[in-house]
Amino acid sequence: MEHRCEIPLASLSGASKRYGGTLALEEVDLELRAGQVLALLGTNGAGKTTAVSLLLGLLEPDAGQARLCGRSPRDLAARQGVGVMLQSGALAPTLAVSEHLDLVRSYYPDPLHVSECVAIAGLDGLLARRYGTLSGGQQRRVQFALAICGRPRVLFLDEPTTGLDIEARQGLWRGLRALVAGGTSVLLTTHYLEEAEALADRVVVLAGGRVVAEGSLDAVRARVDQRRIRCVTALDAAEVARWPGVRAANRDGGRLEVVTGTAEDVVRRLLAADPALSSLDVSRAGLAEAFLEITRDAPMQEAA
Ligand SMILES: Nc1ncnc2c1ncn2[C@@H]1O[C@H](COP(=O)(O)OP(=O)(O)OP(=O)(O)O)[C@@H](O)[C@H]1O
């Protein structure tokens, strides 16, 4: 592999960024290491795009530091081998998809073959189409192809599957997994929690410009370690919701669904309270619940 760079491939240390009265990022630390897929999760306005912009040198931090391959992100050498797909991917509408691909491929010494780009990004039948005539989802796939066509060592994807239908989203995930298997490291931002669950080794959860959780998917889940209990019972949901350790209890037809951090205690109490209880199922709550739990108490910070 040519010129390997220092790890971490991308990092923020103590990075803060303010837009006028809004503190968009406050003392954020994060690292993307070789071989990783890091998902930056957060609700609208959490600071994800700002973090990516700092890492790419599109913005300068007010305090702290951004590094790309151990260098300033504004250093051309740092940006070599980096592929980028931002949210606002304005491309010439009158050029054909194949012309866009040829143009961007020409910037790189060893680009992917057009057929590889088509296969990875799902561009079958689109090469001859003018970019401006494509649907939003098709345009997103072209932007993805342009981000990967230079065989990037590091790929930044800012909400790559926003606007894609389920099939297209899963197609992009397959393409991304193929790249990762080939050695590409990825930092992606997403609102889609299942996207982080499907792709990422590590997650950083941002809320109000601060990192509120960081680690492996399992570690982030363990941080809130919740279980979902489902069962068929006549017990009253409102009453169960008041039991110690119960975060939520809701009824869905004949089934009761309980979210709790103390599953064993709650199961014991459910069985004692209703000997006729049946169809008991206990599962680990998904990242969605963990994420909501973590971000609930971290509102956006506005300066006075
Ligand atoms: N150019 C700007 N001028 C003023 N405020 C900005 C600017 N860009 C972002 N902000 C504010 O900074 C905060 C963080 O925005 P950012 O775009 O980084 O969040 P995000 O997590 O990417 O959100 P989304 O998921 O909606 O894209 C928000 O409150 C946003 O309104």
The ligand as a Gaussian input file, in Angstrom:
#p B3LYP/6-31G(d) Opt

LIG

0 1
 N      -23.163000      28.602000       8.886000
 C      -23.804000      28.597000      10.039000
 N      -24.184000      29.730000      10.628000
 C      -24.834000      29.756000      11.807000
 N      -25.150000      28.642000      12.516000
 C      -24.794000      27.462000      11.979000
 C      -24.125000      27.371000      10.717000
 N      -23.910000      26.052000      10.460000
 C      -24.435000      25.369000      11.486000
 N      -24.954000      26.202000      12.405000
 C      -25.581000      25.828000      13.679000
 O      -24.662000      25.039000      14.409000
 C      -25.315000      23.939000      15.034000
 C      -24.713000      22.620000      14.546000
 O      -25.027000      22.482000      13.168000
 P      -24.539000      21.233000      12.301000
 O      -24.959000      21.494000      10.891000
 O      -23.111000      20.954000      12.569000
 O      -25.415000      20.059000      12.941000
 P      -25.772000      18.612000      12.380000
 O      -25.628000      17.688000      13.528000
 O      -24.953000      18.330000      11.162000
 O      -27.292000      18.777000      11.990000
 P      -28.172000      18.082000      10.822000
 O      -28.341000      16.677000      11.232000
 O      -29.446000      18.868000      10.877000
 O      -27.422000      18.256000       9.532000
 C      -26.796000      24.100000      14.705000
 O      -27.420000      24.783000      15.774000
 C      -26.790000      24.960000      13.457000
 O      -27.973000      25.727000      13.370000

